[in-house]
Amino acid sequence: MNDQIRSPVIRLVDAEGEQVGVVTLEQALANAVEAGLDLVEVAPNADPPVCRVMDYGKYKYQLAKKAQEAKKRQSFTQVKEIKMRPKIEDHDFGFKLRNAKKFLGERNRVKVTVQFRGREIAYTNLGAELLQRVIAELAEVGQPDGPPSMEGRFMHVFISPK
């Protein structure tokens, strides 16, 4: 900005957005002072660098406002986890399924985990069947991000809202 620009020759764009052309740094600074504005380098990697005559404070304010608007429109999705065991009872399964549907309705991703304890690890097929049952039950509100995967004593699947 202004005196911090090091290139002796620059391509100048005036306050209205019109291209003035390639000028010396002194001429560009004189133009900016005459307009009562700042000379800001907008494309330093170009040959010659592109500088624009603008009100730098107003420019920074507009950038901050745009960033704030973008942040306001951004939606956050959380990952909610539902844990089960391979030999879960029907009532417990229904309860956890209702919670999963509620989480998906709130536009959150759901991680359904089946935990194997002790000798249950020998029956991973029960866990896979349970996760397939969950995927089938939640098909109307969510879709799996991939097939169920096994990590240590846990088998899990991620389900995203539709």
N, C-alpha and C positions, 0 to 999 in steps of 0.2 A: 504494500500500500504506500502511496506517495513516495517519500524519500528512500524507502526500503527496496525499491525496484532497482536492480543492478544492470540490466541490459541497456546499452546505449541507444539502440533502435528498437521501436515497438510498433505493433499494429494497433491503431487507436479506434475505439468505438465510442461515439459521443453519448450524451445523456439520453437522447431520443432513440438510441439504438442504431443510428446511421453509421456506416463505416466511413471513417475519415481517410484511412490509408496508413501507409508506413511513414512514421514521423520519428524525430529524435525525442529522447526522454524529456529534454528541456521544453520543447514545444508542447508536449503532452501535459506536462505539469503546469505550464502557463495556461493552457486551455482549461484545466481543472480549476485552477485558482480563479480564473476569469468567470467561470460558471458558479463558483462558490461551493464546489463539490470536491470529492476525493478521486484520485487516480488509483484504481484497483486492478491488480494483475489477475485475470480470470483463467488464462490458459498458459501457465509458465513453460510447458513442454513444447509449445508450438515454435516454429521458426519463421519470423521473429515472434516473441511472446505477445499474446493478445492482452491489452489493457482496456479498461472501460472507465469512463467518467460517470461516477454515481455517488449518492449519499451513502457512505459505508455504514453509518449507524442505522439508517433505515433498512439497509440490505440485511444486516445482522438481525434486526428485529423481525423482518419478514421470514428469514430462515428459521428463527426460533418459533414463530407462530406456526409455520408449516410443520415443523417437527412435533409441536404440541398437538396439532390436529391429527397427524398420523398416529401418534401415541394414543389419542383418545379413541380412534376408530379401530385400533388393534384389539383383537379378542384373544384372551388367554385360554388355552385348553390345558386342563390338568389331567394327570393320570391317576385314576382311582383304582385301588386294588381290592379284589374279592378273593379271599382265601378259602379253599375247600380241602377236604380229605377224600381219598378215593371211595370210602364207604359211607358217604354222607346220606343222611335220612331225607326222605322226600319233602318233609316240612321245612327243614333247614335249607334244602336246595331251592325250594320255592321262595323262601325269604331272601336268600342271597340273589336270586334271579330278579326279584322285584327291585332290590337295591341297584343292581346293574342296569336295569331299564331306567330307573330314576336318574342315574349318573349319565347315561347316554342321552336322555331327554334334556339334560342340562348342558349338552354339547361337550362333555368330557370323554376322554378315552378311558377304557376300562381294561385293566390287566387281570385276567382270571388265572389264579394260581392253584395248582393241586400240590399239596405237600405230602410227601411220603415219609412215614416214620418207621423205624425198625425194619421188620421183614416185609413191610408193604412195598418196598422198593422192587421186590420180585414181581409185583403185579402192576407194572406201568401201563399195561393194556387197559386196566380199569380206569386209570387217570385219563388216557387218551379218549376212551369212550365217553367219560364224563365231560371232557372239554368239547367233544363233538356234539354232545347233547346241549351244552350251553350255547354253542354257536348256532345250532338249529333253532333253539328257543328265542334267541336274540336276533334272528335273521331279519325281522321286520323293522327293527330300530337301529341295528348296527351290522357292520361287516368286519370279518377278521382281517388283520393286516398281513397275516401269513399263517402257515400251519402251526399247530402246537409244537413247542420245542422243549427239550429237556435240558436243565442245568442243575447238575448235582442231584439233590433230593427234591427238586421242584420241577414241575412241568407247567408251562404257562403259554397263554395266547393273548395277544392284544386285540381289542375290538374297538373300532372307531365308529362314531355316529354316522348315520347316513345323511 
